[in-house]
Amino acid sequence: MRIQYLDNTAKQNLLENLLKRSPNQYGEYEKAVTDILNRVKEEGDSALFAYTEKFDGAHMDAGSIRVTEAEIEEAYRLVEPGLLSTIRKALRNIEDYHAKQRQYSWFDSKPDGTMLGQKVTPLERVGVYVPGGKAVYPSSVLMNIIPAKVAGVEEIVMVTPPGRDGKAAANTLVAAKEAGADIIYKAGGAQAIGALAYGTESIPKVDKIVGPGNIYVALAKKAVYGHVSIDSVAGPSEILVIADETANPRFVAADLLSQAEHDELASAILVTTSKTLAEKVSEEVDEFLKVLPRKEIIQKSLEQYGYILVADTMEDAIAVANDIASEHLEIQTKDPYDVMMKIRNAGAIFIGEYSSEPLGDYFAGPNHILPTNGTARFFSPLSVDDFIKKSSIIAYSRSALHAVHEEIERFAEAEQLSAHANSVRVRFSQED
């Protein structure tokens, strides 16, 4: 991996390079996505089936697009029992973590006749997109569905691309059943996003779409926002490790590569105060590349977006980490909790050398659907909050309104909204 000293020029070049990974930079795909969405909106199932055959090589119709109980039973027979056990253990951890995020309605009444409050309502129907193709992600199934279930969503509709045999991946189906998906459809890509956003004869319109996908899926979610809500426009995976001379270089190298293997656009960055550690990590990366099966993807990723930055001070390392606002941030330092307190921008923070990133991906409980491409400055991980909406409650008695009606009228008149003022004044006009 390339080793650079951290200065203002290096930092600026790094930030500019990382921006190239944003879905906002792939305008050449937008027309194709728009065409797909428009056709699905206009033609419904016929467009959905045509695109499924074109892109996935699978023939679908109204009778086969929905996953049946028989298909789910077959999937259970195909899944290795040890994996099923692991899925169930992870599910419990994820459920326990997200249960602590649950919000409740509240009301506050006062003796003066006022009552204010907030009504929390789960979304009625949510669409969950689960990728297929190059890899299968049962962990993403759990991370998307479980917080929706905890929130109390009435109907969870999952879509996932079929293989050429017309079947969905067994691991995906089992994870969906275990997590509590209500309906599963074999559809993927921008066409599946269009179906969820607009509705077709087979797939119902949803209120919100969540879940990661390729560039076509990301741009499709961006395009349908407003027709439905979305969680975020996800970009490629990324990891940043802050380390000092006490870190284990083999552990650091392994963690960097855990994200670099996702795809060629993934980013893996080490920021360290130790030049010796930087050199050792680079050597360990070379050794791992001799044995890891996704070597070509990793090498491409590291060539484009892999960095080892040597900082003068830990404060400089923390500052660049906050500027990058990485999806995954590991802290492997002598005093990791002190560093953690100074981190403002990160999707998920992993503390200590035994809190490796895959722990969060699969098992610990916090959600692994995280803000990418610097959006951790203002976005949060997927949570129960993404599956609820809040309504303000306002109730005033006659006496409570009478005490303040002139104040409200004054405000309205100042904004030249006389009908607003009249709406309050009319209730007390007979008293004047």
PEHU-V300725 format. One record per run of one state. SS is the DSSP state (a for helix, b for strand, c for the rest). FROM is the first residue (numbers start at 0). TO is the last residue. If there is no record, write none. Layout:
# PEHU-V300725
ss->SS from->FROM to->TO
ss->SS from->FROM to->TO
This chain:
# PEHU-V300725
ss->c from->0 to->1
ss->b from->2 to->4
ss->c from->5 to->6
ss->a from->7 to->18
ss->c from->19 to->21
ss->a from->22 to->24
ss->c from->25 to->25
ss->a from->26 to->42
ss->c from->43 to->43
ss->a from->44 to->55
ss->c from->56 to->64
ss->b from->65 to->65
ss->c from->66 to->67
ss->a from->68 to->77
ss->c from->78 to->79
ss->a from->80 to->98
ss->c from->99 to->104
ss->b from->105 to->108
ss->c from->109 to->112
ss->b from->113 to->121
ss->c from->122 to->123
ss->b from->124 to->129
ss->c from->130 to->136
ss->a from->137 to->150
ss->c from->151 to->153
ss->b from->154 to->159
ss->c from->160 to->168
ss->a from->169 to->178
ss->c from->179 to->181
ss->b from->182 to->185
ss->c from->186 to->187
ss->a from->188 to->197
ss->c from->198 to->206
ss->b from->207 to->209
ss->c from->210 to->213
ss->a from->214 to->223
ss->b from->224 to->224
ss->c from->225 to->226
ss->b from->227 to->229
ss->c from->230 to->236
ss->b from->237 to->242
ss->c from->243 to->247
ss->a from->248 to->259
ss->c from->260 to->265
ss->b from->266 to->271
ss->c from->272 to->273
ss->a from->274 to->288
ss->c from->289 to->293
ss->a from->294 to->304
ss->b from->305 to->309
ss->c from->310 to->312
ss->a from->313 to->323
ss->c from->324 to->326
ss->b from->327 to->331
ss->c from->332 to->334
ss->a from->335 to->340
ss->c from->341 to->346
ss->b from->347 to->350
ss->c from->351 to->355
ss->a from->356 to->361
ss->c from->362 to->373
ss->a from->374 to->376
ss->c from->377 to->382
ss->a from->383 to->386
ss->b from->387 to->395
ss->c from->396 to->396
ss->a from->397 to->413
ss->c from->414 to->416
ss->a from->417 to->424
ss->c from->425 to->427
ss->a from->428 to->430
ss->c from->431 to->431
